C-alpha cells in the first residue's frame, strides 16, 4: 500500500528528533510516515527510494544552513525530482537570499524561523499537506477532462464528422498553431497546454450541420451561411457540462468573434472575447487560408500572412497578430508552418 511521507532534514540530531516527535504527536499525522535525514545527500537518496516504490512525499521540511548543501539548494533539487512536493524552510538566520532563490524556483511553500512555535509548525505542515492534496485532486480532474477531450476528438475523426478536413489534420494543425501563438505571447505553461488540448474542438458543432452545406464547392447562400454560423452554438451545447473546462466552451462558442466587433454569435469585441478564442481565431483562419478546400485552392503563405496582417485590429487581436506574424517572419519563406503540418 502506498504511503504518504513527510521528511525532516537537519544536520543537528537534537533538532531532527524534536521535529519528528512534534509532528508525530499530532493525531492529524497518525497515518503518515515521518522520516528523517541528517544531510541533504541522505534525504535525496531517501526521496529517490520512496519515489521508486511508488510512495508520495507531500511535504519536506529542511534546515537552511547545513554542510555541503544548504537548504535552498536542497529544496530546489527536490523540486526537480519530485515537482509536487512542497518545501518548508527552517532557519534561525536572516537568509533572505535563500528565500529569494527558492521563490524564484517555485520551490518554497512556507518559511519558518527557528526556534519555531509548535502550533505554527503543525498548522503550516497541515496546510501544506492540504494544499498538496488539493493540487492532486485538480490534477486528477484535469487528467479525466483531458482524456474525455481526446476521446471526443478521436471519436469525431473516426466517425468522419469533420467532412471538410482530411483525416483530422486540420484540427491537429489548429492545436499546434494555437500552442505556437500562446507560447509566443508568453502565456503560462498551464494555459498553453490547455489551449493546445481544447483548440481541436473548435468546430465540434459541425456535426449538426448538413454535409451538403459543409462540402458545397460554390459560394454559400445567405441562408446557408446562417446555418453554418449555428455550429458554434451547437458545439457549445455539446460541451455544456460542468465537467468540461470553461476554456473549451469559450473556444467553441467565440472563435468566430472579431476584435472590432461584427463577428458571431454575440458580436463581442476587444478583450471581451476570451483570450483563448482570440488565439484560435488566428490559427483557424490562417490554416484555412493555406489549406486546400472543396471550394478553394490553397493560398501561398505570403498571401495568407498578408491577409492576417490586413485584419489586425479588425478581425484579430493586434498584439496576438503581431506575435504570430513576428514568429512566422523568422521561418524559411517556403514553409507555411512552424512545425511539420502533415498532409494538407
Secondary structure, DSSP 4 states (H G I P E B T S, - for coil): ---EEEEEE-S-HHHHHHHHHHHHTSGGGTTSEEEEESSHHHHHHHHHHHHHTT-EEEEEEEES--SSS-HHHHHHHHHHH-TTPEEEEEESS--HHHHHHHHHTT--SEEEESSPPHHHHHHHHHHHHHHHHHHHHHHHHHHHHHHHHHHHHHHHHHTT--TTSGGGHHHHHHHHHHHHHHHHTT--HHHHHHHHHHGGGTTGGGGGS-HHHHT-SSPPPHHHHHHHHTHHHHHHHHH-STTS-HHHHHHHHHTT--TTS--SSS---GGGS-HHHHHHHHHHHHHHHHS-BTTBPPPPHHHHHHHHHHTBTTTB-HHHHHHHHHHHHTS-TT-SSSS-----
